[in-house]
Amino acid sequence: MFPYAVNGLLLESSKGSVDFLASKIFLFLTAAIVVLVACVFIKWLGIRNRYLIITYISISLLGFEGIFSPLQIAAFSWHQTSVTHLWPIALTILAWEFAGSRKFAGVSLFFCGLVVGNSNSAEALWSIVTTWLYVKTFLRDDEVASKVKKDGLRFFFFGSVLGFTLTLTAPGFWNRANHSVGMPDSIADFGFRLAKSTGAFGFDILTHPYLWLAFLIGFFCKSNIDLVSIFHLRQKGGFLVRSSLLLYILLVFGTTVGYPAWHQPLGLYIVLLPTMFIVGATSEARFLKKTLGPLKIFFYITVIFCLSLSVRSSISVLNRAQQWDSAYHSNICLIHQGDTRMLKGAEMVYPVFQKGIEDIESWAWMKQSYVTWINSQESTTFAACGY
């Protein structure tokens, strides 16, 4: 229920007016959370170089954008999707880091875990398993600081388990699974869905240029990383590789029994970016050293390509905003006249696979809700139409 509650709260001020201040606050809040997670990994990776720190934070903020889907706008502007898929992963990582702090008392960590567990089943289960794995991998019983952090993470762990249990026992969860989406009705159907989900998420990861950029930055900047830290970098890399693989498997399985959507791997990139960075930093492959020249050329091409994707996303968002404003004023008059056939939306769909933000022109239920929203506003809204 947590993502729905947050989404409802953010949209409350917009129910009867064109007031999207809460959405702007959400954008900056989510960006702040992503930056905090990036700072956790910067400390974790032992990065000391100022320019490398700025670079890592930048790719953490921009690294959601893919070639075929606008994940950047989904991360920072699509409330329910971001809270469902991005926030649980980010909050889990922040809980690992700040569990030993007095400010993060047991009650705060328990509530944080409850939020994570009640957000989405795949991300919640990932949080539970990886928190247990984090404790087993990094927290030693003979260290006082580890014991303090372990005690804090127990509150987070039990909160996550409770939130996850509340999700699984909710009648609406199984009603949606059995009726709204529909479970696989045969072994063949399950196999088909499994192959579809595996291929969809796998293709999205392999074609995600920011992951390759993170790998290359780690490879070329390994001399700026402090390898002498509390835990060996390879140990941390192994943990992140297992965590990424686990989340990928859970997303594949979850969408097999449900349905795959382009916006679902949002949280995966928070874990994959530092994973690829560590893989690059610890890579000792001889063929990489022998092809250093072509690799540098590939690096510069990847940088330009990634920046062009971010520029494309920014331009698309601005165009969509202008298109929405223009359509809004014309739609008001059409709705007041009782003609809803020619209503215009403001879609943001990327080419090739046609993934992205669809609008009232594509979905009847969106159009119905949009018309209801227009009619709920003050009568002064129709003044521009002469009424």
PyMOL commands that set and color helices and strands:
alter all, ss='L'
color gray80, all
select helices_A, chain A and resi 2-14+21-45+50-62+71-76+79-98+106-117+121-138+144-169+171-181+187-206+209-220+222-224+233-257+264-266+268-281+286-290+292-336+364-375+379-385
alter helices_A, ss='H'
color red, helices_A
select strands_A, chain A and resi 348-350+355-357
alter strands_A, ss='S'
color yellow, strands_A
deselect
rebuild
show_as cartoon
